[in-house]
Amino acid sequence: MKAAMAIMPEVAGVPAKIGLTTIGVALPSVIYVIASAVVSEIAPVAQRGAVLAIGTAVSTSAGLLAPYVMSSVIETAATPLAGFNTGFMICGIIMLVGGIIGMVLIRPERERMRWANEMPEAAVPQGAG
């Protein structure tokens, strides 16, 4: 999915570009739906609201930054098409790097054990420890 955005500028043909853009933009949006489930697996009940709020703040910051970054890339490019291609490639590379970081760092089992060890015995939910 992430690679679709990175390779889209290099693919010939409008239908292929539309397909890759759809895959690269629409499918990763599933994270907004499953983020709550992931947080409930990792974070203890006492920190769950804070983790959800921080995640929402970080993920929605793209709505502020992306238009500025993309317009800067388009304006400084030789042609608008070259600017859009560079912008989509940047988007794809950022998504790939973020995905790799997530695969390396997110380990729900490890986090659940860590949080269970840090919480007092009475505060550990049934089945979590």
C-alpha positions in Angstrom: 0.0 0.0 0.0 2.7 2.4 1.0 4.8 1.6 -2.0 1.9 2.4 -4.3 2.3 6.1 -3.5 6.1 6.0 -3.9 6.0 4.4 -7.3 2.9 6.1 -8.7 4.8 9.0 -10.3 7.0 6.6 -12.3 4.1 4.5 -13.7 2.8 5.3 -17.2 -0.9 5.7 -17.8 -3.6 7.6 -16.1 -5.7 4.5 -15.0 -2.7 2.9 -13.4 -1.9 6.2 -11.5 -5.5 6.5 -10.3 -5.4 2.9 -9.1 -2.1 3.3 -7.3 -3.3 6.6 -5.7 -6.5 4.9 -4.6 -4.6 2.0 -3.0 -2.0 4.3 -1.4 -4.5 6.8 0.1 -7.6 4.8 0.8 -6.3 1.5 2.3 -4.0 3.0 4.9 -7.0 4.9 6.3 -8.1 1.7 8.0 -5.7 2.6 10.8 -8.2 5.2 12.0 -10.7 2.5 12.6 -8.4 -0.1 14.2 -6.4 2.4 16.3 -8.8 2.2 19.2 -8.5 -1.6 19.3 -4.7 -1.4 19.1 -4.6 1.1 22.0 -6.9 -1.1 24.1 -4.5 -4.0 23.6 -1.4 -1.9 24.6 -2.3 0.8 27.0 -3.7 0.2 30.5 -7.1 1.6 31.3 -5.8 4.5 33.3 -3.7 5.8 30.3 -6.0 4.8 27.5 -7.7 8.2 27.1 -4.4 10.0 27.0 -2.9 7.7 24.4 -6.0 8.0 22.2 -5.8 11.8 22.5 -2.1 12.0 21.7 -2.6 9.6 18.7 -5.5 11.7 17.4 -3.5 14.9 17.8 -0.5 13.5 15.9 -2.6 12.0 13.1 -4.7 15.1 12.5 -1.6 17.3 12.4 -1.1 16.0 8.9 -4.2 18.0 7.9 -2.3 21.2 8.9 1.1 20.3 7.5 0.3 18.4 4.3 -1.2 21.4 2.3 1.7 23.6 3.2 4.3 21.0 2.3 2.6 19.9 -0.9 2.1 23.4 -2.1 5.7 24.3 -1.4 6.9 21.3 -3.4 4.6 22.1 -6.3 5.6 25.8 -6.4 9.3 25.1 -6.4 9.2 22.4 -9.1 10.0 23.1 -12.7 6.4 22.2 -13.7 3.2 21.6 -11.7 3.2 17.9 -12.8 6.8 17.4 -11.6 5.8 19.0 -8.3 2.8 16.7 -7.9 5.0 13.7 -8.8 7.6 14.7 -6.2 4.9 15.4 -3.6 3.4 12.0 -4.0 6.8 10.3 -3.9 7.5 12.2 -0.6 4.2 11.0 0.7 4.9 7.4 -0.2 8.4 7.5 1.3 7.1 9.0 4.6 4.4 6.2 4.7 7.0 3.5 4.1 9.3 4.9 6.8 6.4 5.2 9.2 5.3 1.6 8.5 8.8 0.3 9.0 9.1 2.2 12.3 5.7 0.7 13.4 6.7 -2.8 12.5 10.0 -2.5 14.5 8.6 -0.7 17.6 5.0 -1.9 18.1 4.9 -5.1 20.1 1.5 -5.4 21.9 2.6 -8.4 24.0 5.7 -6.7 25.2 3.9 -3.5 26.1 1.1 -5.4 27.9 3.6 -7.2 30.0 5.5 -4.0 30.7 2.4 -2.1 31.8 1.2 -5.0 33.9 4.5 -5.1 35.7 4.4 -1.3 36.4 0.8 -1.3 37.7 -0.1 -2.3 41.2 -1.5 -5.8 41.5 -5.1 -4.6 42.3 -5.1 -2.4 39.2 -4.3 -5.2 36.7 -7.4 -6.1 34.7 -8.5 -9.8 34.7 -6.8 -11.7 31.9 -4.2 -9.0 31.3 -1.4 -10.4 33.4 
